[in-house]
Amino acid sequence: MNSHRKPRTSTPFTRRAVRVGLFAAGVAGVATAVPAQAATGGAATSGAAKVAVASDHVFSHADRLDHTEEKDSFTIRQFGKVNAASVRNQANAVSSGCTADDACRSVALSFQIVTMAGEHTRLNAVNLSDATNKSCTGCQTLAGAYQFVVSTPTPLSLDSAHRRQLADIHRRLDALTRSDVPATDLRTRADALAAEVNAVLQDAVADAPKGDAQDDVTMHRHLDGWPGR
């Protein structure tokens, strides 16, 4: 997986935290996990049961001493065939104590891709973001969490071509996070990158066996803030 220094649910553009407990036809390839900032993940075997756990969290904080903090993460976790999975993706941004004449900018963006395989995988997915202004007039604060859960009955490994495409999106996410583009543009461009990730994953599973009426790729999106509350 690539890394950088980053009730509601299965519908793509929702503004609520995703808390899903459901049976899904699992997804994908080799049992690997690549850590991102504040990221953990792995698969544990208990008896005949294999359980996958992944957690990715990006936090940014801007204040009078450090007026700008912009962080992102882009993680790819392939767990292979599992009986159960618990995945969490979170972004938090805080701006504190700045003024309209000396405003802060805090950006946190987290992209998490999880693949797993299995006919009756028990999945619990959480995707959330929170942006907070603390006595920070005129500050710009944005937190965005994008989670992609890929489901196929048999293991599927992302090939080199799809990994190159995802790596290119990752590079552009880094550049976007650290840019000074206006708020509305930043949100729009982050959504556009998420749409590209979704398209790459849809292409990757196009020839994979289909599950029991489950989507192969499910995207969860949660954005909060900007300008601050």
C-alpha positions in Angstrom: 0.0 0.0 0.0 1.1 3.5 -0.6 1.3 5.9 2.2 1.8 9.6 2.9 3.5 11.3 5.9 -3.6 11.1 5.9 -26.6 5.4 9.3 -25.4 5.6 6.2 -23.4 4.2 4.1 -23.1 2.4 1.0 -24.4 5.3 -1.1 -21.6 7.4 -2.7 -22.2 11.0 -1.7 -23.5 11.0 1.9 -22.7 13.5 4.6 -23.1 11.2 7.5 -20.6 8.9 9.2 -20.8 5.4 7.8 -21.5 2.7 10.4 -22.3 -0.5 8.6 -22.7 -4.0 9.9 -23.7 -6.2 7.0 -22.9 -9.3 5.0 -21.0 -8.6 1.9 -19.4 -10.6 -0.8 -15.8 -9.8 0.1 -12.9 -8.6 -2.2 -9.5 -9.0 -3.3 -5.9 -10.0 -3.6 -3.0 -10.7 -1.4 -3.0 -10.3 2.3 -1.0 -7.1 2.5 -1.4 -3.8 4.4 0.6 -0.7 3.6 0.6 1.9 6.5 -0.3 5.5 6.0 0.0 8.2 8.6 -1.7 7.0 11.8 -2.7 3.8 10.0 -2.9 0.3 11.3 -4.2 -2.8 9.6 -3.8 -6.6 9.5 -5.6 -9.9 9.4 -5.8 -12.3 12.3 -6.7 -15.9 12.3 -8.7 -17.4 15.1 -9.4 -21.1 14.6 -10.9 -21.3 11.1 -11.9 -17.6 11.1 -9.8 -15.0 9.5 -10.6 -11.4 10.6 -9.3 -8.2 8.9 -8.9 -4.9 10.8 -7.8 -1.6 9.3 -7.8 1.9 10.8 -6.6 5.1 9.0 -6.7 8.5 10.6 -5.5 12.0 9.4 -5.4 14.9 11.8 -4.4 18.5 11.1 -4.3 21.5 13.5 -3.6 25.1 12.6 -3.2 28.0 15.1 -1.4 31.3 15.7 2.0 29.5 15.9 1.4 27.4 12.8 -1.1 29.1 10.5 -1.2 26.4 7.9 -1.3 22.6 8.3 -2.4 20.4 5.4 -2.2 16.6 5.6 -3.5 13.6 3.6 -3.2 9.9 3.5 -3.9 7.4 0.7 -3.9 3.7 1.8 -4.5 0.5 -0.1 -5.1 -2.6 2.0 -5.7 -6.0 0.4 -6.7 -8.7 2.9 -7.6 -11.7 0.6 -10.3 -14.1 1.8 -11.7 -13.2 5.3 -14.7 -14.2 7.4 -15.1 -10.8 9.0 -13.7 -7.3 8.6 -13.7 -4.1 10.6 -12.5 -1.0 8.7 -12.4 2.6 9.9 -11.4 5.8 8.0 -11.3 9.2 9.7 -10.2 12.8 9.0 -10.2 15.6 11.5 -9.2 19.2 11.0 -9.0 22.0 13.6 -8.3 25.7 13.3 -7.8 27.6 16.6 -7.2 31.1 17.8 -6.6 33.0 14.6 -8.3 36.1 13.3 -9.8 37.4 10.1 -6.7 39.5 9.5 -4.4 36.6 10.3 -6.5 33.5 9.4 -5.6 29.9 9.7 -6.0 27.1 7.1 -6.3 23.4 8.2 -6.9 20.6 5.7 -7.2 16.8 6.4 -8.0 14.3 3.7 -8.0 10.6 4.1 -8.5 8.1 1.2 -8.8 4.4 2.2 -9.1 1.5 -0.2 -9.9 -1.9 1.3 -10.2 -5.2 -0.6 -11.3 -8.5 0.8 -12.8 -11.7 -0.6 -15.5 -14.2 0.6 -19.1 -15.2 0.0 -20.4 -14.3 3.5 -18.0 -11.8 5.0 -19.2 -9.9 8.0 -18.3 -6.3 7.4 -18.3 -3.3 9.8 -17.3 -0.1 8.1 -16.9 3.4 9.6 -16.1 6.5 7.6 -16.3 9.9 9.2 -14.8 13.4 9.3 -15.0 16.5 11.5 -13.8 20.0 11.0 -13.8 22.5 13.9 -13.1 26.2 14.3 -12.1 27.2 17.9 -12.3 31.0 18.3 -11.0 31.3 14.8 -12.7 34.0 12.8 -12.3 33.7 9.0 -10.4 30.5 9.2 -10.6 27.8 6.5 -11.0 24.3 7.9 -11.8 21.2 5.9 -11.9 17.5 6.7 -12.7 14.9 4.1 -12.9 11.1 4.4 -13.2 8.8 1.3 -13.5 5.1 1.9 -13.7 2.4 -0.9 -14.7 -1.1 0.0 -14.2 -3.6 -2.9 -16.1 -6.9 -2.8 -15.8 -10.0 -4.9 -16.5 -13.7 -3.9 -12.9 -14.8 -4.8 -9.6 -13.0 -4.2 -8.7 -10.3 -6.6 -5.3 -8.7 -6.8 -4.8 -5.2 -8.2 -2.4 -5.5 -11.1 0.5 -3.2 -11.9 -1.5 -1.0 -14.3 -4.2 -0.2 -11.8 -1.6 0.4 -9.1 0.2 2.9 -11.3 -3.1 4.7 -11.9 -3.8 4.8 -8.1 -0.2 6.0 -7.5 -0.8 8.9 -9.9 -4.0 9.8 -8.1 -2.1 9.7 -4.8 0.5 12.2 -6.2 -2.2 14.6 -7.3 -3.9 14.3 -4.0 -0.7 15.3 -2.3 -0.4 18.3 -4.6 -4.0 19.3 -4.1 -3.8 19.1 -0.3 -0.9 21.4 -0.2 -2.2 23.9 -2.7 -3.8 27.2 -2.0 -6.9 26.7 -4.2 -10.2 28.3 -3.0 -12.4 26.2 -0.7 -15.1 25.3 -3.3 -12.4 24.2 -5.8 -10.6 22.1 -3.2 -13.8 20.2 -2.4 -14.7 19.8 -6.1 -11.2 18.5 -6.9 -11.1 16.1 -4.0 -14.4 14.7 -5.2 -13.1 14.4 -8.7 -10.0 12.4 -7.5 -12.4 10.1 -5.5 -14.4 9.6 -8.7 -11.2 8.6 -10.5 -10.3 6.1 -7.7 -13.8 4.6 -8.0 -13.5 4.2 -11.8 -10.1 2.5 -11.4 -11.5 0.0 -8.9 -14.6 -0.6 -11.0 -12.3 -1.4 -14.0 -10.2 -3.7 -11.8 -13.1 -5.8 -10.8 -14.9 -5.7 -14.2 -14.1 -9.4 -15.0 -14.3 -10.7 -11.4 -17.1 -13.1 -10.4 -20.1 -11.3 -9.0 -21.4 -11.6 -5.5 -24.9 -12.1 -4.2 -26.5 -8.9 -5.5 -23.7 -6.8 -3.8 -21.9 -4.0 -5.4 -18.3 -4.8 -6.3 -17.1 -1.3 -5.2 -18.8 0.8 -2.6 -17.7 4.3 -2.0 -18.4 6.2 1.3 -17.8 10.0 1.3 -17.9 12.4 4.3 -16.9 16.1 4.1 -17.1 18.7 6.9 -16.3 22.3 7.3 -15.1 25.3 5.3 -15.6 27.9 6.2 -15.6 26.8 9.8 -18.5 26.4 12.1 
